[in-house]
Amino acid sequence: MNLNLHREELNIRGFTILGQMLNNEQVNFFYNDLIEQRNKRIEKNGEEKLNKYGEIEMLRNCGSFHENYRKIIESSWLNDLINTALNDKAILHGYHGILTNDYSNEKSLPLRFHRDAPWFKDTRTCILVLMPLVDFTEEVGPTEIVPGTHLFKDMPSNEYLEKHSKKMIVPAGTVFVMDGSLWHRAGQNKSGKIRPLLQMNITLAFMKQQIDVWSDETFINCSDLIKKRLGYNVRTYKDPDEMLTDDRKWKSGNYDTKNIQIS
């Protein structure tokens, strides 16, 4: 990978395409496993509850499912990217499986232009790493981005967003990356088939994670790299006695903000 070019594209355009980072075996595994995990979640919680809270098409904390998901967290291509686009202290804020069918409510958040991270002038705090598990064609409703909009505090007009949006038409297994404050939306899936993808939200270490992953024993024996990316070094303590250590979690060195200027 030409990391300097990818960083420059993120700085200027707000997105970059890494290329085919997942092989066919990986794509097939994640495609089938996400569907299986989704069925388990529906069985556990019921469609009514998942729909009520807007979670019917979302699977969270994917790193807990299978070691193949954790292998991506420690892959060299991902960590090289994170270190270049953010820094080596950045953490996995969220690890999602997103499985969209045909949206019946066109006003739902994914179908509206939105940004996933707050805007800070000339500063990148978050990147989104998206891994489609089917070919992103017009029919399946690919992610639509609006290049350059990560540079501006306020939301552009709908006319501007519609005119300048770009559909991410890419083959399955291709990885593309967005600045978290880039305006984007999900496309309308008209294929009649499920459209699964994996998405990682990577943030600077001081940003609060969506889920307390360390309450899940799955990760206790993971590699040091996975622990670091999952925020083990910046987690909150379980109790005051856990603070009696030389390896303090809440210290300035863990909240590095170098290498994040985009001007």
C-alpha positions as CSV (number, residue, x, y, z in Angstrom):
1,M,0.0,0.0,0.0
2,N,1.1,3.5,-0.7
3,L,0.3,4.8,2.8
4,N,1.3,8.4,2.1
5,L,-1.0,8.5,-0.9
6,H,-3.9,7.0,1.2
7,R,-3.3,9.6,3.9
8,E,-3.2,12.4,1.3
9,E,-6.5,11.2,-0.3
10,L,-8.1,11.1,3.2
11,N,-6.9,14.6,3.9
12,I,-8.1,16.1,0.6
13,R,-11.0,13.9,-0.5
14,G,-12.1,12.4,2.8
15,F,-11.9,8.9,1.5
16,T,-9.5,6.4,-0.1
17,I,-9.8,2.9,-1.6
18,L,-7.2,0.4,-0.3
19,G,-8.1,-2.3,-2.8
20,Q,-8.9,-6.0,-2.5
21,M,-7.8,-6.7,1.1
22,L,-10.1,-9.7,1.8
23,N,-9.8,-12.8,-0.3
24,N,-12.7,-15.0,-1.5
25,E,-12.4,-17.4,1.4
26,Q,-12.6,-14.5,3.9
27,V,-15.5,-12.9,2.1
28,N,-17.5,-16.2,2.0
29,F,-16.8,-16.9,5.7
30,F,-17.9,-13.4,6.9
31,Y,-20.9,-13.3,4.6
32,N,-22.3,-16.6,6.0
33,D,-21.3,-16.0,9.6
34,L,-22.9,-12.6,9.7
35,I,-26.2,-14.0,8.5
36,E,-25.9,-16.8,11.1
37,Q,-25.1,-14.3,13.9
38,R,-28.0,-12.1,12.8
39,N,-30.4,-15.0,13.0
40,K,-29.1,-15.8,16.5
41,R,-29.7,-12.2,17.6
42,I,-33.2,-12.2,16.2
43,E,-34.0,-15.4,18.0
44,K,-32.6,-14.0,21.3
45,N,-34.2,-10.5,21.2
46,G,-37.1,-10.8,18.7
47,E,-37.6,-8.7,15.6
48,E,-40.0,-6.3,17.3
49,K,-37.4,-5.2,19.9
50,L,-34.6,-4.9,17.4
51,N,-36.8,-2.8,15.1
52,K,-37.9,-0.6,17.9
53,Y,-34.3,0.4,18.6
54,G,-33.2,0.5,15.0
55,E,-30.9,-2.5,15.4
56,I,-32.5,-5.1,13.1
57,E,-29.8,-4.7,10.5
58,M,-26.8,-4.1,12.9
59,L,-24.5,-6.5,14.6
60,R,-22.1,-5.0,17.2
61,N,-18.9,-6.1,18.8
62,C,-18.1,-8.5,15.9
63,G,-14.7,-9.2,17.4
64,S,-16.4,-11.5,19.9
65,F,-17.9,-13.8,17.3
66,H,-14.9,-15.8,15.9
67,E,-11.1,-15.5,15.7
68,N,-11.3,-14.6,12.0
69,Y,-12.8,-11.3,13.0
70,R,-10.0,-10.7,15.5
71,K,-7.4,-11.6,12.8
72,I,-8.5,-8.6,10.9
73,I,-7.9,-6.4,13.9
74,E,-4.2,-7.4,14.0
75,S,-3.7,-7.5,10.2
76,S,-0.7,-5.5,9.1
77,W,-2.6,-3.6,6.4
78,L,-5.1,-2.4,8.9
79,N,-2.6,-1.3,11.5
80,D,-0.3,0.3,9.0
81,L,-3.4,2.3,7.8
82,I,-4.5,3.3,11.4
83,N,-1.0,4.4,12.3
84,T,-0.7,6.5,9.2
85,A,-4.2,8.0,9.2
86,L,-4.5,8.5,13.0
87,N,-1.7,7.1,15.3
88,D,-0.6,4.0,17.0
89,K,-2.7,4.7,20.1
90,A,-6.0,4.8,18.2
91,I,-8.6,2.3,19.2
92,L,-11.5,0.3,17.8
93,H,-14.5,2.4,18.7
94,G,-17.0,0.0,17.1
95,Y,-16.8,-3.2,15.0
96,H,-20.1,-3.8,13.1
97,G,-21.7,-6.1,10.8
98,I,-24.3,-4.3,8.8
99,L,-26.9,-6.4,6.8
100,T,-29.3,-4.3,4.8
101,N,-32.4,-5.5,3.1
102,D,-34.8,-3.3,1.2
103,Y,-35.5,-0.3,3.5
104,S,-39.2,0.4,3.9
105,N,-38.6,3.7,5.7
106,E,-36.7,6.0,3.4
107,K,-36.3,8.5,6.3
108,S,-34.2,6.1,8.3
109,L,-30.8,7.4,9.4
110,P,-28.7,5.2,7.1
111,L,-30.5,6.5,4.0
112,R,-30.1,10.1,5.0
113,F,-26.8,12.0,4.6
114,H,-25.0,12.0,7.9
115,R,-21.5,11.9,9.5
116,D,-20.4,9.4,12.0
117,A,-17.9,11.5,14.0
118,P,-18.0,15.1,15.2
119,W,-16.2,17.8,13.2
120,F,-13.0,19.4,14.5
121,K,-11.2,22.0,12.4
122,D,-8.2,20.6,10.5
123,T,-8.2,17.5,12.7
124,R,-9.1,13.9,12.0
125,T,-10.4,12.0,15.1
126,C,-12.0,9.0,13.4
127,I,-11.8,6.8,10.3
128,L,-14.4,4.3,9.0
129,V,-13.1,1.2,7.4
130,L,-15.7,-0.5,5.2
131,M,-15.4,-4.1,3.8
132,P,-18.3,-5.0,1.5
133,L,-19.0,-8.8,1.4
134,V,-21.0,-8.6,-1.9
135,D,-20.2,-6.7,-5.0
136,F,-21.3,-3.1,-4.4
137,T,-23.4,-2.4,-7.5
138,E,-26.1,0.1,-8.2
139,E,-28.8,-2.5,-7.4
140,V,-27.6,-3.4,-3.9
141,G,-27.4,0.2,-2.8
142,P,-23.7,1.0,-2.3
143,T,-22.5,3.5,0.2
144,E,-22.7,7.1,-1.2
145,I,-20.1,9.6,-0.1
146,V,-19.7,13.4,-0.8
147,P,-15.9,14.0,-1.3
148,G,-14.4,16.9,0.6
149,T,-17.3,17.5,3.0
150,H,-15.2,16.4,6.0
151,L,-13.4,19.8,5.8
152,F,-16.5,21.8,6.7
153,K,-18.3,22.3,10.0
154,D,-21.8,22.6,8.7
155,M,-23.9,20.2,6.6
156,P,-24.1,21.3,3.0
157,S,-27.4,21.8,1.3
158,N,-29.3,18.7,0.1
159,E,-29.0,20.0,-3.4
160,Y,-25.2,20.0,-3.1
161,L,-25.0,16.6,-1.4
162,E,-27.3,15.0,-4.1
163,K,-25.3,16.6,-7.0
164,H,-21.8,15.7,-5.8
165,S,-22.4,12.3,-4.1
166,K,-20.3,9.4,-5.3
167,K,-21.4,5.8,-5.2
168,M,-18.8,3.4,-4.0
169,I,-19.1,0.8,-6.8
170,V,-16.5,-1.8,-5.8
171,P,-16.1,-5.6,-5.9
172,A,-16.7,-7.8,-2.8
173,G,-13.6,-7.8,-0.5
174,T,-12.5,-4.3,-1.5
175,V,-11.8,-2.1,1.5
176,F,-12.4,1.6,1.4
177,V,-11.8,4.1,4.1
178,M,-13.6,7.4,5.0
179,D,-12.9,10.2,7.4
180,G,-15.5,9.8,10.1
181,S,-16.8,13.4,9.5
182,L,-17.4,12.9,5.8
183,W,-21.0,13.2,4.9
184,H,-22.3,9.9,3.5
185,R,-25.4,7.7,3.4
186,A,-26.4,4.1,2.6
187,G,-27.9,3.5,-0.8
188,Q,-31.3,1.9,-1.3
189,N,-31.0,-1.9,-1.6
190,K,-33.3,-2.9,-4.5
191,S,-31.7,-6.3,-5.2
192,G,-34.1,-8.3,-3.1
193,K,-31.0,-9.9,-1.4
194,I,-29.2,-9.1,1.8
195,R,-26.2,-6.7,1.6
196,P,-23.7,-7.5,4.3
197,L,-20.6,-5.6,5.1
198,L,-18.1,-5.2,7.9
199,Q,-17.4,-1.8,9.3
200,M,-14.8,-0.6,11.8
201,N,-14.9,2.8,13.5
202,I,-11.4,3.7,14.6
203,T,-11.0,6.7,16.9
204,L,-8.4,8.6,18.9
205,A,-8.0,6.8,22.3
206,F,-9.8,9.4,24.4
207,M,-13.1,8.9,22.6
208,K,-15.6,6.7,24.5
209,Q,-16.3,3.3,23.0
210,Q,-19.8,2.2,22.3
211,I,-19.5,-1.1,24.2
212,D,-17.4,-2.1,27.2
213,V,-15.7,-5.0,25.4
214,W,-13.7,-5.9,28.5
215,S,-16.8,-7.3,30.2
216,D,-16.6,-10.0,27.6
217,E,-14.0,-12.7,28.5
218,T,-13.5,-13.4,24.8
219,F,-10.7,-10.9,24.7
220,I,-8.8,-11.5,27.9
221,N,-6.3,-13.9,26.2
222,C,-5.9,-12.0,23.0
223,S,-2.6,-10.7,21.6
224,D,-1.2,-7.5,23.0
225,L,-1.9,-5.8,19.6
226,I,-5.6,-6.7,19.7
227,K,-5.8,-5.6,23.3
228,K,-4.3,-2.2,22.4
229,R,-6.6,-1.7,19.5
230,L,-9.6,-2.6,21.6
231,G,-8.7,0.0,24.1
232,Y,-7.3,-2.1,26.9
233,N,-4.6,0.4,27.7
234,V,-7.2,3.2,28.0
235,R,-10.1,1.4,29.6
236,T,-11.7,2.5,32.9
237,Y,-10.8,0.6,36.0
238,K,-13.1,-2.0,37.6
239,D,-12.5,-0.7,41.1
240,P,-10.0,1.5,43.1
241,D,-7.7,-1.4,43.9
242,E,-7.0,-2.0,40.2
243,M,-5.4,1.4,40.1
244,L,-2.6,0.1,42.4
245,T,-0.3,-0.6,39.5
246,D,2.7,1.0,37.7
247,D,0.9,0.4,34.4
248,R,-1.6,3.3,34.7
249,K,-4.3,3.5,32.1
250,W,-5.3,7.1,32.5
251,K,-2.1,8.8,31.5
252,S,-1.3,11.4,28.9
253,G,0.9,9.1,26.8
254,N,-2.1,6.9,26.0
255,Y,-4.0,9.8,24.5
256,D,-1.6,10.8,21.8
257,T,-2.9,13.4,19.4
258,K,0.1,13.6,17.0
259,N,-0.2,12.9,13.3
260,I,-3.9,13.9,13.0
261,Q,-3.7,17.3,11.3
262,I,-5.3,17.3,7.9
263,S,-4.5,20.8,6.7
